[in-house]
Amino acid sequence: MGTEKKDQTKTTGSKRATSSTQGKFCLVVEDNAANFFLVARLLENLGIHSEWKTSGYEVAEYAGTLETIDFVFMDIMLPYEDGYGAMRKIRQDHSFDNIPIIAVTALATEEEMNKSILAGFNGFLGKPLNPDEFPKQIKRILAHQPVWELNK
């Protein structure tokens, strides 16, 4: 009799900004605009600001101009200089020693992940990124915990 069903839709906090993610900064090195905009949107949902570089060329110099960087997402297949070379150049500046650099690549194989480990990356995320797992992955990255996932 007159009982109305209330909207029981709930939103979970897993995709919202938390104190551990709010105001953080990520440098995204990605040559594909669509991929960057997807990553930027996922980061934005967590309260994380991002800047975009389209190639590995001169990324170390650019990183040095930024006021702060909390972590770097580095594509492996980049024009002019691949992600491995760009990561090595960033690591030459010891002010970046404690900043996690995460390989983010469509080359999501065990072999590529092992190559990333040997090269000195701090983590690995295979493309396509999993939006359901992404918030947990980011929180682990910011806590300097290992994130080595193929995302398949």
C-alpha angles and dihedrals in degrees: 000000000000094000110144123203109238121222105262096186110137131191120215122222092228093096098040130090115273131186088265093058106025113112096005121139131225128189107212116200105193131139097202113081095204091053091048093050091050092050091044091052092049090049092045090055086060094048093255121140118216139195124202132226117180100205142024090243111111092350091131091055091047092048089054091059094056119098094222140358122189096182142345129229107205123190112213100214104061133150120256095005127021125232093261093058092044092050091051090052092049090050091055087072103073092204084077096052094107097040113104114236111198123197109226111186148151086225087088101168134125088243093055091045091053090048089053091051091051091046092056104255115153094221147352132226119183121216134275092056116223107235091200093055096036098088091052091046092051093049089052091048091051090049089053091244120144119269112184108157134149092200093213 
